[in-house]
Every structure is written in C-alpha cells, then in structure tokens.
Amino acid sequence: MDIIESYLSEIGRFLPESRRDELVTEVRDDLLGELEALVEERGGELTEQDQRDVIGRFGHPFKVAARYQPTKYLIGPELYPAFRQTLRTVFVLAIVLWMAVTVIGYIVSGDSLGPFQLLGRFIELSIWVVAVVILVFLAIENSGEKLRWYEDWDPKSLSTGVLNVIRRSDVITNLISEGVFLLWWNDVLSFSRWMPEDAVIELSLSPVWDTFFWPLNLAIGVAFVLHFYVLVRGVWQRATLLTEVVTNVALLGMVFALLVNGPLLVIEVMPAEHLQQVVQNTVRMILLVLGGFVLWDVWLAVRGFRGIQLLKAKR
Amino acid sequence: MADKADIDDITEKLRSEIRRGALVLAVLAQLRQEHYGYSLRKALADKGLEVEEGTLYPLIRRLEKQGLLTSEWREEARRRKRFYQLSDAGAQVLRQLQEDWLELDASLQQLV
C-alpha cells in the first residue's frame, strides 16, 4: 500500500461506516488534485517526500475526518453554562440529601457504614448524578428544544424575579426535609427500629393516614420540585410564590385534618390506654410544630409578594 | 497586560474569523465558473486569496450539501474529478451576500 492509500485508510478509520467510502473518495480526489498540480509544476515524478509534504498540509487523519463531517457536540457551547450550573446544584443536593439520610439512618436505626463503604457509596452516587444530568442535557442538545427556549425567552421574566433573591440555606433545608420525608413516606427509607427491640409496645400509623398517602405525596412532591427549581433559578417569582402558598395551604389543611381525626397511632401492646393518650398528645404536638413551620413558609411567601408589590409601586 | 505573543495570537484568531466569513463569499463568486478542488484553490490564490487545503475542500463539500453548489464527477486527464458550480439557490445567496458585503464595506470605510 502506498503512502497515499495508507493515509486515506487512516482517515477512513475515523469516519462513520455509512459514509466512509463516499468521504474517502472525496478526500482522495482532493489529494490527487494537489499532487497532480505538483507534478505539473515539477515536470516529473514526485518523490515520497513530496507526497509526505502534501499529506502534511492536509493534516492529521483525525482532523481531516472531523472536517468532512458536521460538527456535533455532546453538550454544545449554548447549553454548557446551564449544564454546569445544573450539575453543580444537583450534585450538592444529592450529596446533602444522602448525608442527611445516612445520618438519620444511623441515629434511628444504628446502621453505620465503614469509611470504605462511605467512599464507595459517595463515588456511586456521584457517577449516577453525573450520568443522569449528562443524559438529560444530551437529550436536550439533540432534541433542538434548547433553541425554542432561547427564542421564546421574554425579558418580562426578569421584571420581578431578580428582585426576590432566595436564601439558599432556607431552600436547601426545605429540600432536605422534603426529600427525607418522601423517602420515608414511600418506604424507601425505613425507621422500623425506632423503638428498641425489647420494647413492650409497638407503634404504627393508624389507617387515618392512608387517606393522606397520595395527597401528601403530591403536596410534598410539588414542594420538592418547586424548591429545586427555585434553587436552580436563584429567585422567587410570582408563579413560584403562588405555588409555594398553594402547596403550603394544602399541607396546612392536611395537618388540620389529621389533628381533628383520631386515633393517629396504633399501639399493639395492651392494655395501654394511658400510654396511647400520651403518645397521641406527643404526635399532636409534633403536628402543631409542623403546622407552625408551614405557617412560617406561608408568611415568607406573602412577604415576598408584598416585596414585589412595593417595588412595583416604587417604579 | 497582554504581551506581544498574546497580541499576535489574538490578532491571528480575529484575522482568521474575518477571513472565514469572507471566504464563503469568495468561493461562491469564483464558482460562477466551473472548477474542481485544486483549480478553485489556484484561482483564488491567483487573486491573492491563499486558502489552506484543510479549509477549502471541506467548505466546498458543506456548500454543496446545503444546495448552494452543484457537482458532477467527470473524467479529465485520465482521472475522475469532481467539478463544482454555483446552483440557482447559490446564485441567489451570492447576490444577497454581495449586497450585504458592500453595505458592510461602506460602513467600515467610515469607521476604519
């Protein structure tokens, strides 16, 4: 095989099989055109060094193959800043949530992990997070949706949002508590060993809670998605504040419904009426505290609204 | 502050950006007459526009894929060669680009 064919064969290795013959033929045509011109100029046969010089001007086979194909990005320059920001946010969130679940698991169940297990889980989680975010952005890059986002962008979206910068610590706290709750509520995370093994009583939630299985999943799920979105955007806007208020009012309704319904717990060991009363009151106290937190969230959202109104009035 | 090497580097990058845009116009204009790869490169070089092989040949292919050029494989001097010429769509684009170029040139004449 002469040097030209060897070069073309190398280029072919970097080309897609479906277009390989076509593109190699074209590069051959271009190359031979250059060599012919050199023969004409020299008035005789070319040496191997002449051929090498012409090939050298064309460049490395990989570069030549790349030039003859459309430019393709895994994640292109337009999407890259959003990709980096999302990856960072999701990564921090996933790690913090995982740490919270691990710590809670250790406190309530005594499950502990050795340093190598911890490192292994951390690496595994990191790989999952990076893989999922890359796959999502890869899909966006190839769907062409990103262009519609940019084209449909309206400066109106800046009018109020930038004025209500979030407190990251608040939003992250919300996300962690909602994440842990969702994992527990859906049996992904178990606190079955909350009571000591030799306990004389066994506590479980009464059937009253079953009614709230999907409503709570929906409300807390919406809150989780909302807080994640707000964390990524970095600002509260009208729509997100409204969703925050609606979600919290719904949660407040559920808390109230739970408070007036009873019994909330089932205690397996009998007789234990007096103990049931004590535990019942404890749970009611917890629900009251939760209600207080929810009310605080509503207050923050309302305050955010008032902030927007005041700033609008100032303009 | 940027040293001379940085300035040379920046200048080179900006120069190649300017040339990249202008090169499409030059290729379309030159292909009002039929050419194959090397003859086009030589014709442009004869008019003072030296273009590297690695830049010109993929560009012709891209313009042909976009429908701005037509191409035909033909035997000449005992070898099959691919000849390119401006298509009807290419002629329309060329006319528009020429107008844009002249407007841009007029504006730049006032600026530089």
Chai-1 contact restraints between the chains, C-beta under 6 A:
chainA,res_idxA,chainB,res_idxB,connection_type,confidence,min_distance_angstrom,max_distance_angstrom,comment,restraint_id
A,D29,B,R82,contact,1.0,0.0,6.0,A-B,restraint_1
A,D30,B,G37,contact,1.0,0.0,6.0,A-B,restraint_2
A,D30,B,Y57,contact,1.0,0.0,6.0,A-B,restraint_3
A,G33,B,G37,contact,1.0,0.0,6.0,A-B,restraint_4
A,G33,B,Y38,contact,1.0,0.0,6.0,A-B,restraint_5
A,E34,B,Y38,contact,1.0,0.0,6.0,A-B,restraint_6
A,A37,B,Y38,contact,1.0,0.0,6.0,A-B,restraint_7
A,R57,B,E53,contact,1.0,0.0,6.0,A-B,restraint_8
A,F58,B,E53,contact,1.0,0.0,6.0,A-B,restraint_9
A,F58,B,G54,contact,1.0,0.0,6.0,A-B,restraint_10
A,G59,B,G54,contact,1.0,0.0,6.0,A-B,restraint_11
A,R67,B,P58,contact,1.0,0.0,6.0,A-B,restraint_12
A,Y68,B,P58,contact,1.0,0.0,6.0,A-B,restraint_13
